[in-house]
Amino acid sequence: MRAGDLEGVAGLPFFKNREIVMSLDNQTHIVTGAASGIGHAIATQLIAEGAKVLGVDTDEVGLERLSGRTDRLVTLTGDVSQEETVERVVSLALERFGGIDGIVCNAGIMKRVPVGSLDLEDWQRVMDVNLTQSFLFAKHGEKALRASRGAMLLISSTRAFMSEANTESYSATKGGLFALAHSLAVSLSPEVRVNAIAPGWINVSGEELRPEDHAQHLVGRVGLPADIGQAAAFLLDGEKAGFITGQTLVVDGGMTRKMIYQE
Ligand SMILES: NC(=O)c1ccc[n+]([C@@H]2O[C@H](COP(=O)([O-])OP(=O)(O)OC[C@H]3O[C@@H](n4cnc5c(N)ncnc54)[C@H](O)[C@@H]3O)[C@@H](O)[C@H]2O)c1
């Protein structure tokens, strides 16, 4: 289609919608688990693209380290598996920013325990932090997100689709987030887009890895937190990703696309 051809279709819904979507400039986003790793990278990327961020984490010291570097970040220390924390986060975002354009449910924990010795309490804790968190943010953030025509982003994992032994609780929550993303996308439409990212191996510790660790990825390297930060900013930006909802974007350097045969 040539530029001139667009004039005839300017009244179609696509073009009407384009008038109401915004870039990240002056937007406000909530990021959970913002004190370290992937959440830190997402918060940093959103701020770099013009947004203000409310970062939430249980790690008060980590949050202080982050907030010392920018005045575009407000922080709140709390456990996002608790409904009162989530209500407090949403209220603070509305009070400080006047609205919410995006919510990134990133905070997560993993327990590697053989299923026969996994306590119900530990199973439940992983469910509450990794999965229930996103339900609570949808519940309490819906009104604000509908008003801003905003977006939710859930951080799943490639472990939603494949597993190592003794990771049942973690994998179940990440598979749950895959389903929750499309379920919420239907329920909150048309105002709110809801997507998930399924990261592969992301080196959040910065430790030196072996050549074979990098080589098992099609792109020849293990992932960096910034790889997820950039994908997150793209999916939250209604200008760029306004036609994407209910999806889980796998960001894994191709690791889960590689067949494994014994040589
Ligand atoms: N690193 C990877 O390879 C990888 C791969 C796939 C998915 N993920 C997912 O990405 C997300 C971030 O992981 P990461 O690797 O950056 O881990 P991380 O441990 O470096 O960061 C997680 C952050 O969440 C915070 N947190 C944990 N429980 C919390 C709670 N109840 N309330 C508030 N904050 C809480 C922690 O304090 C920490 O700052 C997680 O959901 C994880 O499952 C990571």
PDBQT file of the ligand as one rigid body, heavy atoms in Angstrom, charges set to zero:
ROOT
HETATM    1  N1  LIG A 301      16.382 -15.548  35.238  1.00  0.00    +0.000 N 
HETATM    2  C1  LIG A 301      15.836 -16.432  34.436  1.00  0.00    +0.000 C 
HETATM    3  O1  LIG A 301      16.530 -17.208  33.761  1.00  0.00    +0.000 OA
HETATM    4  C2  LIG A 301      14.330 -16.472  34.282  1.00  0.00    +0.000 A 
HETATM    5  C3  LIG A 301      13.831 -17.292  33.261  1.00  0.00    +0.000 A 
HETATM    6  C4  LIG A 301      12.444 -17.343  33.093  1.00  0.00    +0.000 A 
HETATM    7  C5  LIG A 301      11.605 -16.612  33.904  1.00  0.00    +0.000 A 
HETATM    8  N2  LIG A 301      12.135 -15.842  34.902  1.00  0.00    +0.000 N 
HETATM    9  C6  LIG A 301      11.182 -15.089  35.724  1.00  0.00    +0.000 C 
HETATM   10  O2  LIG A 301      11.530 -13.730  35.719  1.00  0.00    +0.000 OA
HETATM   11  C7  LIG A 301      11.105 -13.110  36.935  1.00  0.00    +0.000 C 
HETATM   12  C8  LIG A 301      12.290 -12.380  37.568  1.00  0.00    +0.000 C 
HETATM   13  O3  LIG A 301      13.276 -13.345  37.850  1.00  0.00    +0.000 OA
HETATM   14  P1  LIG A 301      14.807 -12.978  38.086  1.00  0.00    +0.000 P 
HETATM   15  O4  LIG A 301      15.613 -14.051  37.435  1.00  0.00    +0.000 OA
HETATM   16  O5  LIG A 301      15.060 -11.558  37.766  1.00  0.00    +0.000 OA
HETATM   17  O6  LIG A 301      14.880 -13.276  39.652  1.00  0.00    +0.000 OA
HETATM   18  P2  LIG A 301      15.491 -12.408  40.860  1.00  0.00    +0.000 P 
HETATM   19  O7  LIG A 301      15.441 -13.327  42.036  1.00  0.00    +0.000 OA
HETATM   20  O8  LIG A 301      16.780 -11.795  40.465  1.00  0.00    +0.000 OA
HETATM   21  O9  LIG A 301      14.413 -11.252  41.035  1.00  0.00    +0.000 OA
HETATM   22  C9  LIG A 301      13.155 -11.492  41.575  1.00  0.00    +0.000 C 
HETATM   23  C10 LIG A 301      12.778 -10.297  42.424  1.00  0.00    +0.000 C 
HETATM   24  O10 LIG A 301      11.466 -10.513  42.935  1.00  0.00    +0.000 OA
HETATM   25  C11 LIG A 301      11.455 -10.143  44.304  1.00  0.00    +0.000 C 
HETATM   26  N3  LIG A 301      10.388 -10.875  44.994  1.00  0.00    +0.000 N 
HETATM   27  C12 LIG A 301      10.323 -12.214  45.254  1.00  0.00    +0.000 A 
HETATM   28  N4  LIG A 301       9.186 -12.495  45.905  1.00  0.00    +0.000 NA
HETATM   29  C13 LIG A 301       8.518 -11.335  46.061  1.00  0.00    +0.000 A 
HETATM   30  C14 LIG A 301       7.287 -10.997  46.663  1.00  0.00    +0.000 A 
HETATM   31  N5  LIG A 301       6.507 -11.909  47.249  1.00  0.00    +0.000 N 
HETATM   32  N6  LIG A 301       6.878  -9.703  46.636  1.00  0.00    +0.000 NA
HETATM   33  C15 LIG A 301       7.649  -8.749  46.059  1.00  0.00    +0.000 A 
HETATM   34  N7  LIG A 301       8.852  -9.012  45.491  1.00  0.00    +0.000 NA
HETATM   35  C16 LIG A 301       9.274 -10.295  45.481  1.00  0.00    +0.000 A 
HETATM   36  C17 LIG A 301      12.842 -10.524  44.824  1.00  0.00    +0.000 C 
HETATM   37  O11 LIG A 301      13.174  -9.842  46.021  1.00  0.00    +0.000 OA
HETATM   38  C18 LIG A 301      13.713 -10.114  43.648  1.00  0.00    +0.000 C 
HETATM   39  O12 LIG A 301      14.148  -8.785  43.729  1.00  0.00    +0.000 OA
HETATM   40  C19 LIG A 301      10.557 -14.244  37.814  1.00  0.00    +0.000 C 
HETATM   41  O13 LIG A 301       9.155 -14.286  37.699  1.00  0.00    +0.000 OA
HETATM   42  C20 LIG A 301      11.172 -15.489  37.194  1.00  0.00    +0.000 C 
HETATM   43  O14 LIG A 301      10.400 -16.618  37.418  1.00  0.00    +0.000 OA
HETATM   44  C21 LIG A 301      13.484 -15.763  35.109  1.00  0.00    +0.000 A 
ENDROOT
TORSDOF 0
